[in-house]
Amino acid sequence: MADLSINLAGIKSPNPFWLASAPPTNSGYQVQRAFEAGWGGAVWKTLGEPILNVSSRFAAVSFNGQRVMGFNNIELITDRPLEVNLKEIYETKKRFPDRAVVASLMVEPKREKWHEIVKRVEDVGVDGLELNFGCPHGMAERGMGSASGQVPELVEKQTYWVKEVAQTPVIVKLTPNITDITATAEAAVQGGADAISMINTINSLMGVDLDTWNTIPHVSGKGAHGGYCGPAVKPIALNMVAECARHPRIHVPISGIGGISSWKDAVEFMLMGATGVQVCTAVMHHGFRIIEDMIEGLNHYLDEKGIASVMDIVGKSVHKYSNWGGLDLNYKVVARINTDVCINCNKCYISCEDASHQCIDRLTDENGKEYLKVREEDCVGCNLCSIVCPVDGAIDMVEIPSEHPPMTWNERQAAISGLNSCNVDVK
Amino acid sequence: MNLSLSDLEKNFQEVEPGLTDREAIEEANRCLYCYDAPCIKACPTGIDIPAFIKKIASGNLKGSAKTIMLSNPVGASCARVCPTEELCEGACVLNHSTKPIMIGKLQRYATDWAIRNEEVLFEAGKKNGKTVAVVGGGPAGLSAARELARMGYTVTIFEAEKEAGGLNTYGIVSFRLPQKISFWEVNQVKGLGVQIRTNTKVGKDISAKELLDDYDAVVLAVGMGKVPMLGIEGEDLDGVYDAIEFIKETKTNPLTDKLVGKRVVVIGAGNTAIDGATCSVRLGAENVKILYRRTKEEMTAYDFEYEFAKQDGVEFRWLTAPKRIIGDENGKVTHIECVRMKLGEPDADGRRRPVPIEGSEFTMRVDVVIKAIGQTRHLDLIQEFGLEHDDGVVKVNPENYQTSNQKVFACGDVIFAKGQGEAMVVTAAQQGKEAAYAIHQYLTKAVSETA
């Protein structure tokens, strides 16, 4: 059994799986149920000034019959009095001292407001704070959440205010609703953040009812954008984590969030630089019990790889992520169709023919049997055929030895400009 | 028909193919992952079915196999032989909306993975210094031994046969349950340090008294014995077989062509009768008939077994009982005389009693008669242990499987009788587990009382 415990900027938990600040962490009852099931930590549903909620609040998209590919909500931060939450946080931490209990906070961008809530929350024994600069709906219209989180100066300033009084590690939770998340991540670091977490939810409208023409969801015939999450957002989140992880001035630990539903997702986020992960939608879909497979699956994975501690995988793939200009132009793969496995659906053919580089031929063998063959000299190695292929092992993307040494675009440009400057010298 | 031995061997390859990776992923993702799922309750061993299926979906196949085998120490065999439509799959909530999840096949997918990867799924508990003798290495005995070993007991299984596994190793036809599956389950138990003394028959090679004297507790899980005598003339003729011995032969010795082109009748309509009949078909018999003195309604074979036999071309003759087996001058079976039956008043067990119709006798030409009318009891052994029994069915406290001798616990077919349990492999496995927990309670209580 590998050591699954993590230490994220001083916040320790027995495993890297935390519940994200969201409906599943609304109360002590829920968080304690989650800890009983095995969750390593929980970020409490965001505390702040009391709010009012609407009904209905959630919607989801199904994809090809699978429910909850993506999920959205227009629920606001906690609607329970601060004192009640604080009492329950205290009780929960007392009952589960080894788990990470982090308080998510959101107040108006005023120094004294931040100071006040930080002190009150730390008084009940939380292990850390997470500043909610990400929530995209409702609160943002009041200048909080992502409205703060989209302005680097506000992120930096508020983080700084919190750090003036905070005794526990401060995590800044970032919004993806911004052109370049590294800008706000860097601002958080500048403000003194001990860690950053991402992503919060993405602005979204889930659908429109074809009969009533109402938005989905709607509140008495009207809708407002919500926050999108669930498996569909994972690639967006993974990229943002990776971009921050490889950024030279963002040198704080990252808590990865966004569509994480299984131990495999968690491994990917950790390889890309997350020290731990936070989960919400998968729990909303299936309950806290999914943690058993997440822990066990991660354990088996690490054992199989001979890795003693989950911390040993953190960031191991970051160096493999770069700018496009850093990719080798002379590297080549081509598609190869395994005729004995192929079931002749011709999906690869038509996608290549209509949407890529027209390099798959439909042929007939001496027995009159149809088969497909890639003209490798014309194949650009785009992967499309293997992506649409419904049969495992029918199309392999095969590496072709290059005649030329590796050269990236950046190296090429540098070489050309070197040549040009040589020319100048000669002249 | 000209059948070579290699044709016959092909006939004995597993009939049902396993799921491909793609099929398994698609099916696993179709599972709703119900909470407090009815399939769990329908499984006699209480496997957390949604959890093991979720683990297939997540790619945690080792965890999936562990979840299965934790609840059911013979879960790989059960994936193949359980009447799933009557158990887990019958309870699947998707019966009410689309179609049920193929739970049995997914269970097989996960356990096949573990078999292929030679995974060791469990560890023995810290030794507690107590010893338990398990008599019989079939599903119930293995299950009890596995759980006892996990709790730290030093366990010895006494197995009369050359290999452990019982019914799964010898009694279920290879084309439904290959022996290697059963052997893997046996090896999982051995891996926990359980000693299996094969070729050791309690009552002959070692006495019941020795076990009672030398061990802190005894699990009696000897199952049942041979097929009883029909009690008709000609039963000792050449060509009359005991179905259990007949099936065992196909699982232990090279297949022979002695049934090629022969006419076979099987007497009885339980699952063993079906196995005897389909075995005969696959050994090349020209015609195979099942004779049953009652009707299809009273037949004890599972529906899927019945369908399987029909697919194999087995003919059924309901309300037909054998009266006499006729042989030639060399003592070889040539004919069987039968009598037609009708159903009379219900028996003690509620099934209507078959009554011969006078003057309805007829004779059929046959070469082979296979008897599959139930199994005898290991009466001598039960008496040697001095246990109370009811016609060879060991009496136990239904709460904890304790027999009239407080240090002997009995489980599996040895306690199976009408109205007491079910003769399924999966039930035997569950009883074995429960007997193990009862022994643990019994022995720890004894310790705390003397302390």
Chai-1 contact restraints between the chains, C-beta under 6 A:
chainA,res_idxA,chainB,res_idxB,connection_type,confidence,min_distance_angstrom,max_distance_angstrom,comment,restraint_id
A,S262,B,S58,contact,1.0,0.0,6.0,A-B,restraint_1
A,K264,B,G59,contact,1.0,0.0,6.0,A-B,restraint_2
A,H286,B,Y33,contact,1.0,0.0,6.0,A-B,restraint_3
A,D293,B,K54,contact,1.0,0.0,6.0,A-B,restraint_4
A,D293,B,K55,contact,1.0,0.0,6.0,A-B,restraint_5
A,D293,B,S58,contact,1.0,0.0,6.0,A-B,restraint_6
A,D293,B,N60,contact,1.0,0.0,6.0,A-B,restraint_7
A,E296,B,G63,contact,1.0,0.0,6.0,A-B,restraint_8
A,G297,B,S58,contact,1.0,0.0,6.0,A-B,restraint_9
A,G297,B,N60,contact,1.0,0.0,6.0,A-B,restraint_10
A,G297,B,G63,contact,1.0,0.0,6.0,A-B,restraint_11
A,H300,B,K62,contact,1.0,0.0,6.0,A-B,restraint_12
A,D392,B,D21,contact,1.0,0.0,6.0,A-B,restraint_13
A,D392,B,R22,contact,1.0,0.0,6.0,A-B,restraint_14
